[in-house]
Amino acid sequence: MQQQPRSTPFLNRRGLLGAAVATGALWCAKGARAMTEGEIFPVVETANGRLRGLMSGGIAVFKGVHYGADTSGANRFMPPAPVARWSGVRDATAYGNYAPQMPADRRRAYADLIMYDLQPGGMGEDCLVMNIWTPSASPSGRSRRPVMVHLHGGGYYAGSGNSPQFDGEMLARFGDAVVVTLNHRLGSFGFLDLSGLGDARMAQSGAAGMLDIVAALGWIRENIAAFGGDPSRVLVFGQSGGGLKTSVLMAMPSARGLFHRAGVMSGSGLRVAPQEASRKAAGEFVASLGLGKDPVARLQALPMHTLLAAQVTMENADRAKGEAPRAFSPVLDGTAIARHPFDPDAPALSAEVPMIVGTTLDERAYRRIDFNADEAALLKFAEARVGDDARRLVAMYRDEDPSASPYVLQARIDTDMTFRRAAQLQAERKAAAAAAGAAPAYAYLWKIPSPAYGGRYGAPHGTDIGPSLHDIRHGLNGPSAESVRLADQLAGAWVAFAATGDPNNARTPQWPAYTAQRRGTLVFQGDSSRTRAEDDPRQAFRTYWAAR
């Protein structure tokens, strides 16, 4: 790329950016049209100040945009504070911090496939940042686009919107939409319930990470029009932990009206932590640090790494039981989260918000590594879950899929017991509300196996993330013409849903709303030509586990 000042034919590459600023123009090649600085570095005016982004393939990208203040020190465990205004133009061309966390164990191949640990940006408590991809950084009302806010996975303890897996450029280009990812507090920094320690300021500390997301949505409502987005058409969706957080948002009074559609992928959250359990965990955490009088003030003064080390010690106790860390998660505090998200029913608070609820066929493959399990191991696995009914259960699964490995059938049984059971209950409860006049629910089932490691994982947890973002470059999917066609279908449905509240679009078969009578579900199976809507797919397995 060469700079072309008005007064001289050419200059060398040294000092290119400074010269471009001085002349207001860049030349991409000899004889090409001069590009203005604003065409390469778009500047947007927000309520807090001006931001400079960077064009990438026709998409304006703004990274590391602060929506809240630094959460360290006196702000630790507190509800998020707003960003202070700034003067001049702030650079938004690099990722900001991600929340304090420990990386996953990359000795397991699945950890590398999902790439949660490949996170650009530093780790730190000044982590209330978002990333924005938009086809046009313009506030013009005539061309405002739907806004797709993607919440990262990783439970409540890991991950970030900085991960390459959640890059929004492809979806923004494919869907002509504004795509947002964000970071928020995790683990003990976001969900340590200190409300029982006598400090009234800590009343909502067990929901601080969720309040961060609400603050981000408030920032979006105030500012997204400047990026070409429509603040009246905001979709919040996410996979795994992102689905759990979306579920919780549906029941948060402070989030009401900040989003208009919701999507839960493999993360249906029916309940949050009861306060008795969360206060007990907080007591154990404080005791592990040897804190005496006035523990809150001391907790706020400790180095970040000290808190993180204590957190990981408690998380590892859960991991030793074969479960995801659950010591720190959103708390039913009666204020920030006033009721369980979907128990005993769908929250009336978000009755007007339509939902999509989806799962993959073999979610729990991500938890298992016994790839060479045999039929005897499969039977023993089933006996541990259903006792004397194990042989009949294994026969049901084997009849459905005679060629599946025992490893995959173990994962499928575990999935039907956990992820799918919760998703079906969530869809049922939202559908019951819809029958009484609320917005509808839609359901999908992703049965397309991942090609990773010769297909050994089946259709595992996360294999629908890439297609949902129209990005199939990564390990669980892989670039192929068929992957692109499937991404056209799933991403096309999400884009339509963001725009209209209805996922039906020209790329997929007719997708009916989920009802108690028919349980209509869009099933992705085999290849894109076989995608179709089915009534109550895998009914026998649904009824079996519902009865237990």
RODO-2510 file (C-alpha; in nm, 4 decimals, decimal comma):
residues 548
     n   res          X          Y          Z
     1     m     0,0000     0,0000     0,0000
     2     q     0,1472     0,3395    -0,0957
     3     q     0,0772     0,6886     0,0257
     4     q    -0,0099     0,9514    -0,2369
     5     p     0,0181     1,3113    -0,1148
     6     r    -0,1254     1,5875    -0,3241
     7     s     0,2098     1,7540    -0,3942
     8     t     0,4378     1,4595    -0,4807
     9     p     0,3933     1,1532    -0,7025
    10     f     0,4990     0,8879    -0,4506
    11     l     0,6641     0,8397    -0,1137
    12     n     0,8116     0,5249     0,0356
    13     r     0,6265     0,3175     0,2992
    14     r     0,8016     0,4767     0,5969
    15     g     0,5666     0,6969     0,7962
    16     l     0,2691     0,5809     0,5896
    17     l     0,0043     0,6214     0,8582
    18     g     0,1277     0,9615     0,9732
    19     a     0,1422     1,0847     0,6159
    20     a    -0,2047     0,9468     0,5530
    21     v    -0,3387     1,1434     0,8454
    22     a    -0,1693     1,4576     0,7159
    23     t    -0,2970     1,4214     0,3605
    24     g    -0,6306     1,2528     0,4347
    25     a    -0,5768     0,9886     0,1653
    26     l    -0,4236     0,6440     0,1097
    27     w    -0,3554     0,4688    -0,2198
    28     c    -0,3929     0,0906    -0,2266
    29     a    -0,1933     0,0468    -0,5486
    30     k    -0,0509     0,2561    -0,8267
    31     g    -0,3390     0,4052    -1,0204
    32     a    -0,6058     0,2971    -0,7682
    33     r    -0,8650     0,5327    -0,6264
    34     a    -0,7419     0,7337    -0,3314
    35     m    -0,8997     0,6138    -0,0040
    36     t    -0,9668     0,8665     0,2660
    37     e    -0,8537     0,8072     0,6190
    38     g    -1,2176     0,7759     0,7249
    39     e    -1,2733     0,4946     0,4772
    40     i    -0,9997     0,2898     0,6428
    41     f    -1,0339     0,4075     1,0030
    42     p    -1,4035     0,4836     1,0578
    43     v    -1,4798     0,7113     1,3525
    44     v    -1,8050     0,6844     1,5481
    45     e    -1,9467     0,9288     1,8028
    46     t    -2,0815     0,7512     2,1153
    47     a    -2,2360     0,8955     2,4287
    48     n    -1,8976     0,8568     2,5997
    49     g    -1,6737     0,9910     2,3257
    50     r    -1,5393     0,9177     1,9790
    51     l    -1,4055     0,5752     1,8737
    52     r    -1,1767     0,4861     1,5860
    53     g    -1,2210     0,1405     1,4307
    54     l    -1,0665    -0,0392     1,1353
    55     m    -1,2180    -0,1629     0,8088
    56     s    -1,1789    -0,5349     0,7363
    57     g    -1,3174    -0,6783     0,4154
    58     g    -1,5867    -0,4139     0,3930
    59     i    -1,6867    -0,4520     0,7602
    60     a    -1,6143    -0,1797     1,0153
    61     v    -1,4655    -0,3393     1,3260
    62     f    -1,4474    -0,1774     1,6700
    63     k    -1,2707    -0,3849     1,9355
    64     g    -1,2165    -0,3369     2,3060
    65     v    -1,4984    -0,0823     2,3425
    66     h    -1,5566    -0,0102     2,7115
    67     y    -1,9181    -0,0287     2,8284
    68     g    -1,8298    -0,0182     3,1987
    69     a    -1,5549     0,1025     3,4303
    70     d    -1,2618    -0,0974     3,5664
    71     t    -1,3940    -0,3564     3,8171
    72     s    -1,0823    -0,3827     4,0326
    73     g    -1,0270    -0,2408     4,3813
    74     a    -1,3288    -0,0636     4,5295
    75     n    -1,5387    -0,1665     4,2255
    76     r    -1,4691    -0,5371     4,2792
    77     f    -1,7927    -0,7368     4,3439
    78     m    -1,9962    -0,4196     4,2982
    79     p    -2,2564    -0,3555     4,0247
    80     p    -2,0864    -0,2189     3,7124
    81     a    -2,0099     0,1518     3,7048
    82     p    -2,0519     0,3562     3,3853
    83     v    -1,7666     0,4592     3,1597
    84     a    -1,6332     0,8103     3,2120
    85     r    -1,6465     1,0393     2,9096
    86     w    -1,3241     1,1011     2,7221
    87     s    -1,2013     1,3732     2,4904
    88     g    -1,0445     1,3234     2,1508
    89     v    -1,0662     0,9944     1,9601
    90     r    -1,0054     0,6664     2,1419
    91     d    -0,8548     0,3785     1,9454
    92     a    -1,0766     0,0670     1,9134
    93     t    -0,8646    -0,1545     1,6897
    94     a    -0,7440    -0,4163     1,9419
    95     y    -0,9185    -0,6521     2,1828
    96     g    -0,9499    -0,5435     2,5444
    97     n    -0,9031    -0,7533     2,8561
    98     y    -1,0858    -1,0775     2,9170
    99     a    -1,2033    -1,1701     3,2662
   100     p    -0,9695    -1,3452     3,5131
   101     q    -0,9870    -1,7225     3,4585
   102     m    -0,7776    -2,0355     3,4277
   103     p    -0,7334    -2,2015     3,0884
   104     a    -0,8869    -2,5378     3,0126
   105     d    -0,6722    -2,8490     3,0104
   106     r    -0,5364    -2,8507     2,6554
   107     r    -0,4150    -3,2068     2,6943
   108     r    -0,7721    -3,2928     2,5920
   109     a    -0,8205    -3,2562     2,2168
   110     y    -1,1676    -3,1097     2,2555
   111     a    -1,0261    -2,8090     2,4431
   112     d    -0,8198    -2,7157     2,1390
   113     l    -1,1109    -2,7710     1,9018
   114     i    -1,3276    -2,5121     2,0796
   115     m    -1,0392    -2,2632     2,1196
   116     y    -1,1730    -2,0911     2,4311
   117     d    -0,8139    -2,0461     2,5450
   118     l    -0,6894    -1,8785     2,2271
   119     q    -0,7922    -1,5353     2,3479
   120     p    -0,6206    -1,2200     2,2256
   121     g    -0,6106    -0,9327     2,4689
   122     g    -0,4722    -0,9465     2,8206
   123     m    -0,6349    -1,0925     3,1295
   124     g    -0,7464    -0,8345     3,3847
   125     e    -1,0292    -0,6842     3,5836
   126     d    -1,0727    -0,3915     3,3474
   127     c    -1,2708    -0,6329     3,1312
   128     l    -1,6104    -0,4682     3,0676
   129     v    -1,5529    -0,4378     2,6951
   130     m    -1,7319    -0,5331     2,3757
   131     n    -1,6438    -0,5891     2,0107
   132     i    -1,8637    -0,4613     1,7273
   133     w    -1,8742    -0,5599     1,3612
   134     t    -2,0949    -0,3567     1,1301
   135     p    -2,1393    -0,3287     0,7521
   136     s    -2,1807     0,0480     0,7878
   137     a    -2,0827     0,2680     1,0796
   138     s    -2,3612     0,5158     1,0096
   139     p    -2,6471     0,6419     1,2285
   140     s    -2,8852     0,6657     0,9292
   141     g    -3,2300     0,5494     1,0418
   142     r    -3,3234     0,4328     0,6932
   143     s    -3,0666     0,1557     0,6922
   144     r    -3,0470     0,0444     1,0547
   145     r    -2,9684    -0,3221     1,0820
   146     p    -3,0694    -0,5922     1,3310
   147     v    -2,8263    -0,6308     1,6195
   148     m    -2,6976    -0,9787     1,7088
   149     v    -2,5399    -0,9890     2,0560
   150     h    -2,3528    -1,3161     2,1025
   151     l    -2,2736    -1,4224     2,4611
   152     h    -1,9700    -1,6466     2,4923
   153     g    -1,9693    -1,9941     2,6394
   154     g    -1,7465    -2,1358     2,9101
   155     g    -2,0068    -2,1672     3,1822
   156     y    -1,9831    -1,8870     3,4344
   157     y    -1,6094    -1,9369     3,4830
   158     a    -1,4286    -1,9193     3,1451
   159     g    -1,4275    -1,7856     2,7903
   160     s    -1,4544    -1,4433     2,6315
   161     g    -1,5976    -1,2628     2,3334
   162     n    -1,2385    -1,2215     2,2110
   163     s    -1,2055    -1,5871     2,1104
   164     p    -1,1436    -1,6479     1,7389
   165     q    -1,4394    -1,8859     1,7549
   166     f    -1,6711    -1,5890     1,8083
   167     d    -1,5319    -1,3534     1,5443
   168     g    -1,8338    -1,1626     1,4117
   169     e    -1,7034    -1,0435     1,0759
   170     m    -1,8416    -1,3307     0,8680
   171     l    -2,1884    -1,3090     1,0218
   172     a    -2,2026    -0,9307     0,9834
   173     r    -2,1161    -0,9652     0,6153
   174     f    -2,3436    -1,2644     0,5482
   175     g    -2,6432    -1,1297     0,7382
   176     d    -2,6034    -0,7558     0,6768
   177     a    -2,6313    -0,7212     1,0536
   178     v    -2,4471    -0,5578     1,3425
   179     v    -2,2745    -0,8282     1,5494
   180     v    -2,1564    -0,7739     1,9062
   181     t    -1,9542    -0,9926     2,1419
   182     l    -1,8637    -0,8911     2,4948
   183     n    -1,6659    -0,9745     2,8055
   184     h    -1,7959    -0,9672     3,1607
   185     r    -1,6860    -1,0785     3,5047
   186     l    -1,6637    -1,4531     3,5694
   187     g    -1,6108    -1,6925     3,8580
   188     s    -1,5560    -1,5393     4,2011
   189     f    -1,5142    -1,1939     4,0476
   190     g    -1,8636    -1,2067     3,9000
   191     f    -2,0626    -1,4450     4,1179
   192     l    -1,9267    -1,4494     4,4734
   193     d    -2,2314    -1,3964     4,6961
   194     l    -2,1047    -1,1809     4,9812
   195     s    -2,4531    -1,0722     5,0836
   196     g    -2,4381    -1,2775     5,4031
   197     l    -2,1329    -1,0995     5,5430
   198     g    -2,3156    -0,7940     5,6711
   199     d    -2,2138    -0,5454     5,4029
   200     a    -2,5225    -0,3979     5,2354
   201     r    -2,3163    -0,2907     4,9340
   202     m    -2,2679    -0,6587     4,8471
   203     a    -2,6408    -0,7372     4,8167
   204     q    -2,6092    -0,8088     4,4414
   205     s    -2,2518    -0,9415     4,4321
   206     g    -2,3756    -1,2899     4,3424
   207     a    -2,5161    -1,1507     4,0174
   208     a    -2,2446    -0,8976     3,9283
   209     g    -2,1447    -1,0825     3,6099
   210     m    -2,5052    -1,0816     3,4891
   211     l    -2,5410    -0,7135     3,5773
   212     d    -2,2371    -0,6539     3,3561
   213     i    -2,4279    -0,8027     3,0625
   214     v    -2,7289    -0,5845     3,1430
   215     a    -2,4983    -0,2812     3,1452
   216     a    -2,3640    -0,3849     2,8039
   217     l    -2,7181    -0,4109     2,6690
   218     g    -2,7930    -0,0661     2,8109
   219     w    -2,4864     0,0703     2,6328
   220     i    -2,6043    -0,0915     2,3122
   221     r    -2,9490     0,0651     2,3438
   222     e    -2,7913     0,4073     2,3839
   223     n    -2,5160     0,3810     2,1241
   224     i    -2,5729     0,1091     1,8651
   225     a    -2,7555     0,3406     1,6221
   226     a    -2,4233     0,5205     1,5731
   227     f    -2,2886     0,1917     1,4366
   228     g    -2,5825     0,1437     1,2010
   229     g    -2,7740    -0,0861     1,4369
   230     d    -3,1412    -0,0825     1,5278
   231     p    -3,1829    -0,0598     1,9077
   232     s    -3,5403    -0,1899     1,8737
   233     r    -3,4250    -0,5179     1,7153
   234     v    -3,1676    -0,6716     1,9465
   235     l    -3,1146    -1,0486     1,9591
   236     v    -2,9234    -1,1974     2,2529
   237     f    -2,8037    -1,5517     2,1908
   238     g    -2,5253    -1,7857     2,2881
   239     q    -2,4127    -2,1433     2,3281
   240     s    -2,3528    -2,3382     2,6504
   241     g    -2,2709    -2,0722     2,9137
   242     g    -2,3974    -1,8145     2,6639
   243     g    -2,7314    -1,9948     2,6612
   244     l    -2,7380    -2,0102     3,0407
   245     k    -2,6795    -1,6347     3,0597
   246     t    -2,9494    -1,5696     2,7997
   247     s    -3,1900    -1,7807     3,0048
   248     v    -3,1125    -1,5779     3,3181
   249     l    -3,1553    -1,2465     3,1350
   250     m    -3,5123    -1,3479     3,0551
   251     a    -3,5909    -1,3259     3,4292
   252     m    -3,3948    -1,0104     3,5210
   253     p    -3,6073    -0,6974     3,5787
   254     s    -3,3175    -0,4684     3,4837
   255     a    -3,2828    -0,6393     3,1425
   256     r    -3,6445    -0,5918     3,0421
   257     g    -3,6803    -0,4039     2,7154
   258     l    -3,3068    -0,4140     2,6378
   259     f    -3,3399    -0,7120     2,4020
   260     h    -3,6236    -0,8340     2,1822
   261     r    -3,5380    -1,1904     2,0793
   262     a    -3,3474    -1,4632     2,2657
   263     g    -3,1551    -1,7709     2,1554
   264     v    -3,0374    -2,0585     2,3737
   265     m    -2,7980    -2,3084     2,2185
   266     s    -2,7140    -2,6083     2,4388
   267     g    -2,7452    -2,4102     2,7598
   268     s    -3,1045    -2,4054     2,8835
   269     g    -3,0956    -2,2615     3,2339
   270     l    -3,4063    -2,3424     3,4363
   271     r    -3,2810    -2,2445     3,7819
   272     v    -3,0047    -2,0371     3,9399
   273     a    -2,8205    -2,0988     4,2660
   274     p    -3,0270    -2,0679     4,5857
   275     q    -2,8894    -1,8083     4,8231
   276     e    -2,8268    -2,0552     5,1038
   277     a    -2,5863    -2,2539     4,8840
   278     s    -2,4199    -1,9450     4,7394
   279     r    -2,3563    -1,7922     5,0810
   280     k    -2,2086    -2,1211     5,1995
   281     a    -1,9700    -2,1241     4,9029
   282     a    -1,8740    -1,7628     4,9761
   283     g    -1,8013    -1,8543     5,3375
   284     e    -1,5743    -2,1373     5,2269
   285     f    -1,3985    -1,9043     4,9833
   286     v    -1,3351    -1,6388     5,2493
   287     a    -1,2171    -1,9025     5,4975
   288     s    -0,9733    -2,0490     5,2430
   289     l    -0,8052    -1,7078     5,2231
   290     g    -0,7729    -1,6806     5,6018
   291     l    -0,9560    -1,3489     5,6204
   292     g    -1,0729    -1,2267     5,9580
   293     k    -1,2680    -0,9115     6,0402
   294     d    -1,4081    -0,6986     5,7603
   295     p    -1,3423    -0,9616     5,4913
   296     v    -1,5068    -0,7597     5,2105
   297     a    -1,2589    -0,4735     5,2339
   298     r    -0,9712    -0,7211     5,2431
   299     l    -1,1118    -0,9134     4,9470
   300     q    -1,1233    -0,5927     4,7475
   301     a    -0,7610    -0,5193     4,8333
   302     l    -0,6117    -0,8613     4,7532
   303     p    -0,4217    -0,9118     4,4268
   304     m    -0,6286    -1,0517     4,1426
   305     h    -0,4095    -1,3619     4,1219
   306     t    -0,4680    -1,4475     4,4880
   307     l    -0,8440    -1,4524     4,4366
   308     l    -0,8125    -1,6506     4,1165
   309     a    -0,5948    -1,9150     4,2819
   310     a    -0,8511    -1,9625     4,5609
   311     q    -1,1302    -1,9785     4,3045
   312     v    -0,9549    -2,2475     4,1000
   313     t    -0,9013    -2,4582     4,4111
   314     m    -1,2775    -2,4626     4,4707
   315     e    -1,3558    -2,5189     4,1037
   316     n    -1,1226    -2,8175     4,0930
   317     a    -1,3237    -2,9822     4,3680
   318     d    -1,6206    -2,9826     4,1299
   319     r    -1,4061    -3,1027     3,8401
   320     a    -1,2880    -3,3941     4,0536
   321     k    -1,6521    -3,5053     4,0682
   322     g    -1,6721    -3,4969     3,6892
   323     e    -1,8852    -3,1825     3,6788
   324     a    -1,8385    -2,8322     3,5469
   325     p    -1,7414    -2,5790     3,8155
   326     r    -2,0532    -2,4622     3,9956
   327     a    -1,9256    -2,2903     4,3116
   328     f    -1,9730    -1,9487     4,1493
   329     s    -2,2840    -1,8871     3,9421
   330     p    -2,5784    -1,6421     3,9372
   331     v    -2,7700    -1,6243     4,2625
   332     l    -3,1387    -1,5921     4,3367
   333     d    -3,0868    -1,2739     4,5380
   334     g    -3,4434    -1,1421     4,5169
   335     t    -3,3370    -0,8194     4,3481
   336     a    -3,1088    -0,8566     4,0467
   337     i    -3,2519    -1,2039     3,9917
   338     a    -3,5908    -1,2185     4,1564
   339     r    -3,7043    -1,5645     4,0369
   340     h    -3,5678    -1,8752     3,8729
   341     p    -3,5447    -1,8240     3,4959
   342     f    -3,7705    -2,1096     3,3800
   343     d    -3,8948    -2,2819     3,6931
   344     p    -4,1767    -2,3440     3,7494
   345     d    -4,2726    -2,1665     3,4254
   346     a    -4,1503    -1,9186     3,1668
   347     p    -4,1019    -1,5710     3,3158
   348     a    -4,3881    -1,3303     3,2465
   349     l    -4,1283    -1,0534     3,2576
   350     s    -4,0100    -1,1502     2,9066
   351     a    -4,3387    -1,2794     2,7676
   352     e    -4,3030    -1,0616     2,4575
   353     v    -3,9581    -1,2052     2,3692
   354     p    -3,9624    -1,4983     2,1213
   355     m    -3,7035    -1,7720     2,1727
   356     i    -3,5082    -2,0323     1,9803
   357     v    -3,3942    -2,3324     2,1874
   358     g    -3,1489    -2,5787     2,0320
   359     t    -2,9283    -2,8759     2,1184
   360     t    -2,6795    -3,1021     1,9420
   361     l    -2,7323    -3,4769     1,9364
   362     d    -2,4230    -3,5768     2,1341
   363     e    -2,3520    -3,2801     2,3626
   364     r    -2,1801    -3,4708     2,6384
   365     a    -1,9094    -3,6106     2,4118
   366     y    -1,7058    -3,3112     2,5262
   367     r    -1,6927    -3,4561     2,8784
   368     r    -1,5768    -3,8058     2,7852
   369     i    -1,2418    -3,9403     2,6674
   370     d    -1,3068    -4,3174     2,6696
   371     f    -1,3085    -4,3316     2,2894
   372     n    -1,2368    -4,7071     2,2838
   373     a    -1,5253    -4,8047     2,5115
   374     d    -1,6884    -5,1380     2,4191
   375     e    -2,0428    -5,2694     2,4558
   376     a    -1,9713    -5,3937     2,8077
   377     a    -1,8597    -5,0449     2,9087
   378     l    -2,1731    -4,9001     2,7524
   379     l    -2,3925    -5,1372     2,9521
   380     k    -2,2075    -5,0555     3,2748
   381     f    -2,2491    -4,6842     3,1981
   382     a    -2,6241    -4,7316     3,1529
   383     e    -2,6546    -4,9402     3,4712
   384     a    -2,5033    -4,6544     3,6704
   385     r    -2,7863    -4,4313     3,5466
   386     v    -3,0970    -4,6510     3,5209
   387     g    -3,0108    -4,9666     3,7129
   388     d    -3,2015    -5,2764     3,6072
   389     d    -3,3448    -5,1044     3,3002
   390     a    -2,9995    -5,0693     3,1442
   391     r    -3,0300    -5,3465     2,8841
   392     r    -3,3592    -5,2134     2,7544
   393     l    -3,2185    -4,8595     2,7432
   394     v    -2,9056    -4,9640     2,5515
   395     a    -3,1232    -5,1590     2,3062
   396     m    -3,3295    -4,8447     2,2402
   397     y    -3,0219    -4,6394     2,1560
   398     r    -2,8596    -4,9186     1,9555
   399     d    -3,1780    -4,9670     1,7510
   400     e    -3,1866    -4,5940     1,6719
   401     d    -2,8252    -4,5879     1,5531
   402     p    -2,6728    -4,9341     1,4894
   403     s    -2,3420    -4,7910     1,3652
   404     a    -2,2729    -4,5528     1,6550
   405     s    -1,9745    -4,6307     1,8746
   406     p    -2,0332    -4,7171     2,2406
   407     y    -1,8505    -4,3933     2,3236
   408     v    -2,1007    -4,1842     2,1243
   409     l    -2,3996    -4,3695     2,2698
   410     q    -2,2711    -4,2985     2,6209
   411     a    -2,2556    -3,9305     2,5312
   412     r    -2,6038    -3,9421     2,3757
   413     i    -2,7582    -4,1029     2,6846
   414     d    -2,5929    -3,8437     2,9060
   415     t    -2,7123    -3,5670     2,6722
   416     d    -3,0733    -3,6827     2,6801
   417     m    -3,0587    -3,6927     3,0614
   418     t    -2,9185    -3,3416     3,0972
   419     f    -2,8910    -3,0891     2,8130
   420     r    -3,1855    -3,2135     2,6094
   421     r    -3,4140    -3,2653     2,9063
   422     a    -3,3561    -2,9064     3,0193
   423     a    -3,4016    -2,7733     2,6644
   424     q    -3,7280    -2,9594     2,6212
   425     l    -3,8593    -2,8271     2,9514
   426     q    -3,7576    -2,4732     2,8592
   427     a    -3,9252    -2,4966     2,5181
   428     e    -4,2369    -2,6517     2,6720
   429     r    -4,2687    -2,3766     2,9308
   430     k    -4,2146    -2,1005     2,6764
   431     a    -4,4675    -2,2706     2,4461
   432     a    -4,7213    -2,2865     2,7310
   433     a    -4,6826    -1,9124     2,7769
   434     a    -4,7214    -1,8648     2,4017
   435     a    -5,0484    -2,0574     2,4107
   436     a    -5,1714    -1,7938     2,6562
   437     g    -5,0687    -1,5070     2,4307
   438     a    -4,6927    -1,4696     2,4820
   439     a    -4,4296    -1,4764     2,2063
   440     p    -4,3514    -1,8178     2,0531
   441     a    -4,0685    -2,0632     2,0990
   442     y    -3,8847    -2,2446     1,8188
   443     a    -3,6687    -2,5558     1,8597
   444     y    -3,3910    -2,7191     1,6605
   445     l    -3,1808    -3,0351     1,6832
   446     w    -2,8335    -3,0450     1,5234
   447     k    -2,7456    -3,4023     1,4236
   448     i    -2,4574    -3,3231     1,1861
   449     p    -2,1462    -3,4996     1,3190
   450     s    -1,8216    -3,3100     1,3515
   451     p    -1,5526    -3,4335     1,1105
   452     a    -1,2854    -3,3840     1,3795
   453     y    -1,0739    -3,6941     1,4486
   454     g    -1,2633    -3,9034     1,1978
   455     g    -1,6034    -3,8181     1,3458
   456     r    -1,5340    -3,9817     1,6816
   457     y    -1,7249    -3,7145     1,8765
   458     g    -2,0527    -3,7521     1,6884
   459     a    -2,2369    -3,4180     1,7016
   460     p    -2,0792    -3,2767     2,0191
   461     h    -2,1348    -2,9699     2,2291
   462     g    -2,0395    -2,6626     2,0270
   463     t    -2,0500    -2,8091     1,6777
   464     d    -2,3325    -2,5678     1,5866
   465     i    -2,1449    -2,2544     1,6993
   466     g    -1,9482    -2,2015     1,3794
   467     p    -2,2492    -2,2457     1,1481
   468     s    -2,4569    -2,0116     1,3661
   469     l    -2,1948    -1,7390     1,3091
   470     h    -2,1431    -1,8368     0,9444
   471     d    -1,7831    -1,9273     1,0248
   472     i    -1,6841    -2,2888     0,9571
   473     r    -1,3054    -2,2468     0,9507
   474     h    -1,2409    -2,4063     1,2877
   475     g    -1,1822    -2,7543     1,4254
   476     l    -1,5341    -2,8770     1,4980
   477     n    -1,6589    -2,8000     1,1471
   478     g    -1,3978    -2,7403     0,8793
   479     p    -1,4203    -2,5594     0,5474
   480     s    -1,6177    -2,7469     0,2838
   481     a    -1,8973    -2,6651     0,0424
   482     e    -2,1419    -2,8642     0,2536
   483     s    -2,0368    -2,6846     0,5729
   484     v    -2,1045    -2,3544     0,3989
   485     r    -2,4516    -2,4701     0,2909
   486     l    -2,5337    -2,5760     0,6470
   487     a    -2,4004    -2,2439     0,7774
   488     d    -2,6213    -2,0659     0,5227
   489     q    -2,9186    -2,2439     0,6771
   490     l    -2,8464    -2,2005     1,0472
   491     a    -2,6987    -1,8504     1,0265
   492     g    -2,9769    -1,7540     0,7850
   493     a    -3,2324    -1,8578     1,0470
   494     w    -3,0590    -1,6556     1,3191
   495     v    -3,0393    -1,3479     1,0964
   496     a    -3,4083    -1,3732     1,0073
   497     f    -3,4941    -1,4194     1,3729
   498     a    -3,2929    -1,1120     1,4717
   499     a    -3,4623    -0,9072     1,2023
   500     t    -3,8236    -1,0199     1,2467
   501     g    -3,8622    -1,2452     1,5506
   502     d    -3,9331    -1,5402     1,3167
   503     p    -3,6494    -1,7728     1,1990
   504     n    -3,8199    -1,8679     0,8731
   505     n    -3,6184    -1,7694     0,5678
   506     a    -3,5569    -1,8755     0,2092
   507     r    -3,2671    -2,1086     0,2971
   508     t    -3,4512    -2,3490     0,5292
   509     p    -3,7720    -2,5512     0,5087
   510     q    -4,0747    -2,4114     0,6886
   511     w    -3,9982    -2,3975     1,0611
   512     p    -4,3085    -2,4165     1,2821
   513     a    -4,3291    -2,2770     1,6317
   514     y    -4,2915    -2,5284     1,9138
   515     t    -4,6230    -2,6300     2,0715
   516     a    -4,7263    -2,8848     2,3323
   517     q    -4,9384    -3,0627     2,0735
   518     r    -4,6787    -3,1070     1,7957
   519     r    -4,3352    -3,0139     1,9337
   520     g    -4,2252    -2,8970     1,5898
   521     t    -3,8458    -2,8995     1,5605
   522     l    -3,6108    -2,8137     1,2741
   523     v    -3,3699    -3,1076     1,2405
   524     f    -3,0310    -3,0627     1,0739
   525     q    -2,9166    -3,4104     0,9703
   526     g    -2,7018    -3,5864     0,7128
   527     d    -2,6509    -3,2907     0,4814
   528     s    -2,8205    -2,9617     0,4021
   529     s    -3,0657    -3,1258     0,1603
   530     r    -3,2075    -3,3342     0,4461
   531     t    -3,2786    -3,0467     0,6844
   532     r    -3,6483    -3,0603     0,7665
   533     a    -3,9071    -2,9899     1,0333
   534     e    -4,0263    -3,2878     1,2358
   535     d    -4,2927    -3,3243     1,5002
   536     d    -4,1434    -3,4461     1,8286
   537     p    -3,8210    -3,5999     1,6910
   538     r    -3,6832    -3,8851     1,9021
   539     q    -4,0101    -3,8977     2,0941
   540     a    -3,9352    -4,2306     2,2628
   541     f    -3,6213    -4,0912     2,4259
   542     r    -3,7939    -3,7707     2,5342
   543     t    -4,0759    -3,9608     2,7049
   544     y    -3,8367    -4,2120     2,8621
   545     w    -3,6296    -3,9474     3,0376
   546     a    -3,9262    -3,7268     3,1221
   547     a    -4,0728    -4,0160     3,3201
   548     r    -3,7630    -4,0707     3,5332
***
